Amino acid sequence: MKVTLYSVVALAGSASAFAPASKPAVTTTSLHGTSTRGDFLNKIAASLVVAGGLSTAFPSAANAGWATGPGSAVLDPKEAIIDEDILKSGPVQQALKDVTSYASIVTDMKSALQKDSQVNLGPVIKKTFDFSKLRADLNTLNSAFDEETQRGTDRLIRGILQDLTELEVANAQKEGIPRSEIRVAKMNAKLDKLQGAFNEYLKFAQS
């Protein structure tokens, strides 16, 4: 599951990065059910237009509601109620390992972008963050928490899926057209947001 920075850069710099997939991947998310990856991105893009922009459609972890909004049950990961037997089970431990690896890969992508502002992260996102598996891993780990704790972690899971989609959209660029400083800044912001969401989610399992 672990992807090194070397493999991130190697994948991102390959010529196949711009080649369209011959067959669309099928994804399953808690927000949209089963659809092609393209359908998922189109639905997200449409919701952004209706909402009036990225900043309002997908709030950051600080104001997404799970931390401070109405109905949030867990304000601090230290207050999480965890079933230790479930947490120690094989499937949940594997999910925890995988989610930790996802967070590490986001860090690798940030490093790759800092070294090369034109790096294409698309291949890494598609290869590593399979939506159906990512969602399954997050939900498997989530099963170790009690219902009240899940009110907070459920929102974090939705946020991670949305943040990842925003990152994929921000990364997209036409071949031969360099990425501007503004777009680089947006990508860094998306990566920071995604990393923050993963780290916050992992705090619940480590509390």
N, C-alpha and C positions, 0 to 999 in steps of 0.2 A: 504493500500500500504506500510505502514511503517513496516519495519522488524527490530526488536531489535537485539542487539548483542547477547542476550541470545538465540534467535531463530536461529541466524546464527551458533552459536557454536553447538546448539542441532542438527540442520540439518546436519552440517558438520561432526559431530561425530557419526552419525547413521550408523548402519551396512548396511542399504539399499543404502548408498552412492555409493557402488561399484556394485550394482545390475544394469544390463543393462535394459533400458526401453523396455517394451514389444512392443511398437509401436513408430517409430520415429516421432518427432515433425516436423511440416511443418513450414518453415520460409520464410519470404519475405524480401528482402533487396534491396536497390537501386543499389547494385553492382552486384547481381547475380539473381534477379528475384525470382521465387518461387522454393524452393528445400527442401529436407530434411535437418535437422540440420547436419547430417553426410556428405551429399554432400557439404554443405557450408564449413565445416571444411576441407574436402578433397581439395576443390578448393583453399582455403586459403593456405593450406600446400603446394600445388603444386606451387602456385605463389611465396611462400617463397623460394623454391628450385631454381626456375628460376631466381629470383632476387638476389640470392646469400646469403640470410640470413635475419633474422628478422630486423636487424638495417637498412638495405637498402630497404627492401620491404615496411615497414611501418614506415616512418619517424615520429619523435616525433612532438608535436605541435609546437615546436620552429622552425622546419625546414620543416614542412609539406606543406608549400606553401601558406596557407591561411593567414599567418602573414607576411611573407617577400617575398614570391615567386612571379613570374610574374603573372599578371592578378588579384592579390588579390585586392578587392575593399575596404575592411574594415580592417584597420591596428589596430584600437583601438575600443573595444566594445562601448566606450563612443560616438563614431561617428555613431553608429547604428541609422537607421531611422525606427521608430516603429509606426504602426497604433494603437493608444491607444484604439480605439473602439474594434478592433479585439482582442487586448491583454486582454481587460477586459471581453471578451465574455466567456460564461460558458465552452465550450470545450477547449479553449486555457488556461484558468485558471486551469482546471483539468490537462491538459498536463503539465503545469508549475509545479504543485504540484507533479505530478508523476516523472518528470525529477529530481526535487529536492530530492525526495525520493530515486531515483536511486543513486544519488551522495552520499547520506547519507549511503546507504547500502554498497557502495564501502569502505567508511570509516570504517564501522563495520567489513568488511572482512579484512581490514588491521589490525585492532585491534585483530581479531581472529588469524591471522597468526603470529602476534607478541607474542601472548600468547602460541600458539602451532604451532611450525614450521611444524608439520605433519598433520595439519588440512586439511580436504578435502573440498574445496570450491565448488566442482562440483554441489552438490545438490542445493546450494543457487543460483548459476549462472543459472542453468536450470529452477528453480522454479520462480525466481524473474525477470530474464532478458529474457523474451520471445522475440525473435528477431522481430517478426511481430508487437507486441504491442510496444516494445521499439522504433522501427522505426516510427510507427504511432504517438507516443507521441512526438518524436523529430520533425517530419514533421508538426504536428499540431501547436506546439509552433512556428515553423519556419514561419508559414503563417502570423504571426503578423509583420514580417520584410519586408521591401521593397526589390525589386529585387537586388539592388546593395549590400545591407547588406547580402542577402542570398548567394552571391558569397563566402563570408567567412564562414557563418554558414553551408552551404552545405558540405564544406570540413570537418568541425568539426563533422558533423553527420557521414560522412563516416569514419572518424578517430575513433569515439567512437565505431562503429560496429566492426572495425578491431581490436581495442585495446581489446575489450571484447573477441573476438575470440582468440587472442593471449594469453589472460589470461587463457581461458579454456584449451588451448593446454598445456600451462606451468604447469597448475595444475594437469594434468593427470599423474598418476603414478600407477605402478603395486602394487597390494595388498601384504603386507608383506615386501616391499622394502622401507626403510626409505628415505625421501627426503634429499638430500645432501645440504650443506651450499650454494653451487653454485646455486642449483635450488631454494632454498629459496630466495636468493638474486634476482634471475630472476623474481620470483613471486612478490616480493616487488616492483621491478622496473615496472612490468606490472601494478600493482595496482596504483602506483604513476602516471603512464602515463594516465591510465583510469580516475583517479580522476581529474587530471589536465584538461583533455579534457572536462569532465562534467562541472567542475567549470568555464572554459573559455566560454563554450556555455551558461551557465546560466548568465554570465555577460552581454550578449547581451540583455537579457530580463529584467535585473535589471538596465540597463544604463539610 
